[in-house]
């Protein structure tokens, strides 16, 4: 099924992008990692700075790399962060993300892969749904991030349609690297705290009442790579266990070793948010995310 498919992973040096690359490597799949500062001496890596428009040379390289494959799938894992240390800089950061997205979409339109895969967020999905259902009083705490993610997804869908490219979006909540491999420590807050707990170090109990669907990062990567080739055109796929926990409850479960990953693995599924293939859970309780 995967024999003649080539995966091009934009942002392959990031947390999710790197995990996608690792999955391809371990399973013998053909892939190209694309990111700023890449070691151009490696055959499976290409250096690009997405803050700039792609050059003719960039396009030529990607087209040449794609040529041997029956199907090429571009996965966009580029996003520079959820927020900023200074709240007033949060919107500036997200607007920069939109500029990067514009450059990537222009590049995708020129390369014309068989499928363009976008990695969305549940915050953007919920905000999009809240506005479409006229729940105008809904405003998440990280509104700048949710708004720009939702806008980026709409732009991706439009670009793909106008350029006759199959489009799929994967959404998820909170992937945690430390749940996947004890030897690695992710750069995110959840990763750092889980690693501290496993090492027996103390941590401050968070006060946030937001609910997250915590998922092992390697399972997320596996689902994205294996589901992308056969996904329907325009499908929006949510990946998670549908188990919503506050950060404090999640950390407590890790600390007490009561977070049963094997049980969670059995619950992992994918469903189309647009068609609402859920039987309930955190995705439909908008008030929980205020």
Legacy VTK file of the C-alpha trace (Angstrom):
# vtk DataFile Version 3.0
C-alpha trace
ASCII
DATASET POLYDATA
POINTS 290 float
0.000 0.000 0.000
2.843 2.387 0.895
5.352 1.016 -1.649
5.114 3.836 -4.173
4.187 6.750 -1.899
6.562 9.576 -1.032
5.924 11.726 2.050
7.244 15.296 2.110
7.157 16.599 5.682
7.315 20.368 6.137
8.540 21.389 9.599
10.170 18.007 10.200
12.388 19.394 12.976
9.410 20.188 15.212
7.819 17.927 17.782
5.121 16.371 15.574
7.053 16.679 12.311
10.049 14.867 13.777
7.821 12.085 15.083
6.281 11.672 11.603
9.776 11.405 10.092
10.814 8.853 12.698
7.764 6.732 11.936
8.588 6.765 8.222
12.217 5.848 8.934
11.417 2.964 11.280
8.853 1.526 8.861
10.976 1.850 5.736
8.800 4.482 4.043
10.085 7.039 1.544
10.159 10.532 3.030
11.797 13.936 2.724
12.289 16.185 5.746
12.025 19.889 4.888
12.903 22.578 7.414
15.088 25.601 8.023
18.679 24.785 8.894
18.540 21.218 7.608
21.783 19.359 6.880
21.756 19.404 3.094
24.341 16.609 2.982
21.668 14.048 3.877
19.599 12.602 0.985
16.336 12.629 2.938
16.612 16.265 4.076
16.076 19.599 2.309
16.730 23.049 3.732
13.972 25.664 3.356
13.030 28.793 5.265
9.256 29.059 4.999
9.283 32.670 6.125
10.408 33.367 2.541
8.719 32.593 -0.758
9.937 29.331 -2.292
12.522 29.881 -5.039
12.508 28.226 -8.462
15.378 26.088 -7.196
13.279 24.910 -4.242
10.378 23.980 -6.517
12.687 22.196 -8.977
14.204 20.088 -6.188
10.821 19.060 -4.781
9.505 18.187 -8.245
12.610 16.097 -8.989
12.335 14.285 -5.652
8.629 13.584 -6.286
9.034 12.222 -9.810
9.669 8.493 -9.019
6.534 8.147 -6.889
3.063 7.186 -7.966
1.634 9.319 -5.171
3.215 12.211 -3.233
1.740 13.477 0.036
2.847 16.789 1.538
2.270 17.029 5.294
2.397 20.532 6.724
3.616 20.388 10.331
4.803 24.013 10.399
3.556 26.283 13.190
5.729 28.495 15.370
3.897 28.195 18.659
0.648 28.537 20.560
1.455 31.792 22.316
4.115 34.160 23.548
5.699 34.905 26.915
4.267 38.393 26.491
0.503 38.380 25.769
0.790 41.501 23.590
3.120 39.585 21.256
0.761 36.647 20.837
-1.146 38.094 17.886
2.104 39.161 16.177
3.389 35.571 16.405
0.182 34.134 14.973
0.065 36.638 12.115
3.607 35.555 11.245
2.331 31.980 11.177
-0.315 33.037 8.659
2.357 34.621 6.465
4.329 31.368 6.574
1.165 29.438 5.700
0.616 31.657 2.675
4.127 30.856 1.437
3.590 27.143 1.979
0.260 27.142 0.141
1.832 28.963 -2.811
4.568 26.309 -2.841
2.042 23.457 -2.677
0.137 24.975 -5.600
3.312 24.839 -7.721
4.461 21.359 -6.681
0.920 19.936 -7.013
1.201 16.812 -4.840
-1.524 14.192 -4.965
-2.593 15.113 -1.452
-1.955 18.019 0.894
-2.297 17.168 4.586
-2.710 19.921 7.139
-2.270 19.458 10.880
-4.959 21.461 12.616
-5.919 21.876 16.260
-9.013 21.121 18.259
-9.053 24.764 19.439
-9.456 25.958 15.865
-12.108 23.325 15.157
-14.156 24.281 18.200
-13.891 28.009 17.511
-14.938 27.444 13.891
-17.918 25.397 15.003
-18.883 27.837 17.745
-19.046 30.732 15.284
-20.909 28.703 12.679
-23.481 27.729 15.298
-23.766 31.369 16.390
-22.326 30.759 19.831
-20.925 34.248 19.682
-20.061 34.462 23.378
-17.502 31.642 23.089
-13.976 32.985 23.415
-11.096 30.607 24.299
-8.238 31.828 26.459
-5.812 31.413 23.534
-8.103 33.156 21.045
-5.289 34.448 18.788
-4.004 30.907 18.254
-7.460 29.359 17.751
-8.551 32.100 15.347
-5.444 31.935 13.150
-5.523 28.112 13.119
-9.134 28.190 11.950
-8.300 30.808 9.300
-5.265 28.810 8.118
-7.432 25.715 7.717
-9.969 27.616 5.627
-7.163 28.978 3.431
-5.741 25.473 2.990
-9.092 24.090 1.943
-9.601 26.910 -0.570
-6.103 26.644 -2.086
-6.427 22.881 -2.439
-9.778 23.205 -4.180
-8.597 25.905 -6.581
-5.501 23.882 -7.519
-7.251 20.512 -7.795
-5.271 18.929 -4.929
-6.801 16.378 -2.557
-6.988 17.890 0.923
-7.129 16.250 4.367
-6.876 17.831 7.805
-5.888 16.000 10.984
-6.800 17.560 14.314
-5.674 16.523 17.771
-5.417 17.889 21.273
-2.280 17.270 23.354
0.373 14.845 22.072
2.981 14.036 24.726
6.399 12.716 23.751
7.202 11.546 27.277
4.284 9.102 27.044
5.948 7.548 23.996
9.596 7.188 24.944
11.095 7.519 28.422
14.477 8.420 26.942
13.247 11.575 25.266
12.068 14.840 26.768
9.872 17.020 24.604
10.090 20.777 24.501
6.470 21.347 25.528
5.121 22.017 29.016
3.277 18.689 29.296
6.379 16.776 28.175
8.595 18.483 30.737
6.215 17.847 33.636
5.631 14.188 32.729
9.402 13.668 32.519
9.831 15.330 35.930
7.197 13.041 37.434
8.885 9.930 36.015
12.201 11.098 37.476
10.628 11.617 40.906
10.979 15.393 40.891
8.357 17.751 42.302
6.186 19.934 40.078
3.726 22.781 40.557
0.105 21.686 40.243
-1.472 23.683 37.376
-4.657 25.631 38.019
-6.054 25.399 34.494
-9.502 23.812 34.183
-9.188 23.312 30.432
-9.703 19.732 29.272
-7.266 17.999 26.909
-7.199 14.685 25.114
-3.662 13.556 26.003
-2.185 11.143 23.464
1.215 9.435 23.060
3.063 11.185 20.258
4.099 7.986 18.477
0.459 6.899 18.171
-0.455 10.244 16.649
2.341 9.924 14.068
1.311 6.368 13.213
-2.313 7.362 12.626
-1.447 10.379 10.450
0.921 8.433 8.187
-1.269 5.351 7.842
-4.597 7.157 7.412
-3.481 9.970 5.091
-3.136 7.967 1.840
-6.638 6.519 1.989
-8.513 9.457 3.502
-11.449 10.984 1.660
-11.095 14.292 -0.161
-11.842 17.156 2.214
-12.017 14.890 5.248
-11.319 16.373 8.670
-10.015 13.622 10.927
-9.729 13.895 14.685
-7.215 11.579 16.366
-7.546 10.864 20.047
-9.039 8.627 22.708
-11.937 10.979 23.507
-10.799 11.035 27.152
-10.787 14.610 28.442
-8.612 15.474 31.447
-7.485 18.684 33.090
-3.684 19.038 33.326
-3.741 18.477 37.111
-5.790 15.270 36.760
-3.543 14.036 33.988
-0.348 14.684 35.980
-1.882 13.040 39.043
-2.714 9.950 36.990
0.859 9.794 35.692
2.207 10.293 39.218
0.032 7.497 40.630
0.758 5.316 37.597
-2.992 5.046 37.052
-2.973 6.460 33.530
-3.441 3.161 31.736
-1.880 3.735 28.322
-2.773 0.213 27.184
-6.431 0.919 27.900
-6.182 4.250 26.105
-4.582 2.589 23.069
-7.604 0.309 22.731
-9.861 3.357 22.561
-7.918 5.124 19.839
-9.999 5.795 16.799
-10.457 8.418 14.134
-13.624 10.220 13.239
-14.724 12.960 10.900
-15.493 16.103 12.882
-17.479 17.618 10.024
-19.896 14.695 9.997
-19.759 14.462 13.779
-18.917 10.802 14.169
-18.613 11.221 17.910
-20.888 9.764 20.558
-20.068 12.610 22.914
-16.996 13.742 24.798
-14.829 16.794 25.054
-15.197 17.878 21.445
-18.840 18.771 21.922
-18.712 20.428 25.315
-17.678 23.903 24.189
-18.178 25.460 27.627
-15.397 23.299 29.077
-12.856 25.180 27.003
-13.759 28.695 28.132
LINES 1 291
290 0 1 2 3 4 5 6 7 8 9 10 11 12 13 14 15 16 17 18 19 20 21 22 23 24 25 26 27 28 29 30 31 32 33 34 35 36 37 38 39 40 41 42 43 44 45 46 47 48 49 50 51 52 53 54 55 56 57 58 59 60 61 62 63 64 65 66 67 68 69 70 71 72 73 74 75 76 77 78 79 80 81 82 83 84 85 86 87 88 89 90 91 92 93 94 95 96 97 98 99 100 101 102 103 104 105 106 107 108 109 110 111 112 113 114 115 116 117 118 119 120 121 122 123 124 125 126 127 128 129 130 131 132 133 134 135 136 137 138 139 140 141 142 143 144 145 146 147 148 149 150 151 152 153 154 155 156 157 158 159 160 161 162 163 164 165 166 167 168 169 170 171 172 173 174 175 176 177 178 179 180 181 182 183 184 185 186 187 188 189 190 191 192 193 194 195 196 197 198 199 200 201 202 203 204 205 206 207 208 209 210 211 212 213 214 215 216 217 218 219 220 221 222 223 224 225 226 227 228 229 230 231 232 233 234 235 236 237 238 239 240 241 242 243 244 245 246 247 248 249 250 251 252 253 254 255 256 257 258 259 260 261 262 263 264 265 266 267 268 269 270 271 272 273 274 275 276 277 278 279 280 281 282 283 284 285 286 287 288 289
